Amino acid sequence: MEPPVYPVGRRIAYLRKLKNISVNKLATTAGISQSYLRDIEIENKNPTVEIVALICQALGISLKDFFDDDSTASFQSDPLLQRIYKMNTEQRHALLRFLDTMG
C-alpha cells in the first residue's frame, strides 16, 4: 500500500501567491534557501514537517490551517478571508482593535 500523496508544494505556492509574497521573500523569512523552496513548490523535494512549520510561520498560518482542506476552501471562496490573509501583522492587529470597538 502506498502512502497518500498530499500536494504540499502546490499548497505552499498557492498560499504564497494569495499573500502576494515572492519565493525569495518567503524563503528568506522562513530561513531556507530560495532554490529549496522552489524545489518544494514544483514538488521535486519533500520537506520535513519542521520545514513546513517554518514556511507556515512565515505565511502567518498554523500547520492545522495549512493541512485543513476546509480552511483552504474558505480562502478560495471568501473574499473577506482572502483580504485578511493578505494583511501583515500590524494590519491584522489594527483590524482586531477596530472590531473590538464594535462590541
C-alpha positions in Angstrom: 0.0 0.0 0.0 1.4 3.4 -1.0 1.2 6.4 1.4 -1.3 9.1 0.3 0.1 11.9 -1.7 -0.5 15.4 -0.4 0.2 18.4 -2.7 2.4 20.3 -0.1 4.3 22.2 -2.8 1.3 23.3 -4.7 -0.4 24.4 -1.5 2.6 26.4 -0.4 2.7 28.1 -3.9 -1.0 28.8 -3.7 -0.8 30.4 -0.3 2.3 32.3 -1.2 0.7 33.8 -4.3 -2.5 34.5 -2.4 -0.4 36.5 0.1 1.5 38.1 -2.8 4.9 37.1 -1.5 7.8 36.2 -3.8 9.6 32.9 -3.5 12.7 34.9 -2.4 10.9 36.7 0.4 9.1 33.6 1.7 12.4 31.6 1.7 14.2 34.4 3.5 11.5 34.8 6.1 11.3 31.0 6.6 15.1 30.7 6.9 15.5 28.3 3.9 17.1 28.8 0.5 15.2 30.1 -2.4 16.2 27.1 -4.6 15.0 24.7 -1.9 11.6 26.5 -1.7 11.3 26.5 -5.4 12.1 22.7 -5.5 9.4 22.2 -2.9 6.8 24.2 -4.8 7.4 22.2 -8.0 7.4 19.0 -6.0 11.0 18.0 -6.7 11.6 17.9 -2.9 9.6 16.7 0.0 10.0 19.0 3.0 10.1 17.8 6.6 7.3 18.8 9.0 9.8 21.2 10.5 10.4 23.0 7.2 6.6 23.2 6.5 6.2 24.6 10.0 8.8 27.3 9.2 7.0 28.1 6.0 3.6 28.3 7.7 5.0 30.6 10.3 6.4 32.8 7.5 3.0 32.8 5.9 1.3 33.6 9.1 -0.8 30.4 9.3 -0.8 27.4 11.5 0.1 23.9 10.4 -3.5 22.9 11.1 -4.8 25.6 8.7 -2.2 24.5 6.1 -3.4 20.9 6.1 -7.1 21.7 6.6 -8.9 21.5 3.3 -11.9 23.4 4.7 -9.6 26.3 5.5 -8.2 26.4 2.0 -11.7 26.2 0.6 -12.7 29.2 2.8 -9.7 31.2 1.4 -10.7 30.4 -2.1 -14.4 31.3 -1.7 -14.5 34.1 0.9 -13.2 37.5 -0.3 -13.0 38.8 3.2 -10.8 35.9 4.4 -8.6 36.5 1.3 -8.1 40.2 2.2 -7.4 39.3 5.9 -4.9 36.7 4.9 -3.0 39.2 2.8 -2.6 41.6 5.7 0.6 41.9 7.6 0.7 41.5 11.4 0.2 45.2 12.1 -2.8 45.4 9.8 -4.3 42.4 11.5 -3.9 43.9 14.9 -5.4 47.2 13.7 -8.4 45.3 12.3 -8.8 43.4 15.6 -8.7 46.6 17.6 -11.3 48.1 15.2 -13.6 45.0 15.6 -13.2 45.2 19.4 -14.6 48.7 19.4 -17.8 47.4 17.7 -18.6 45.4 20.8 
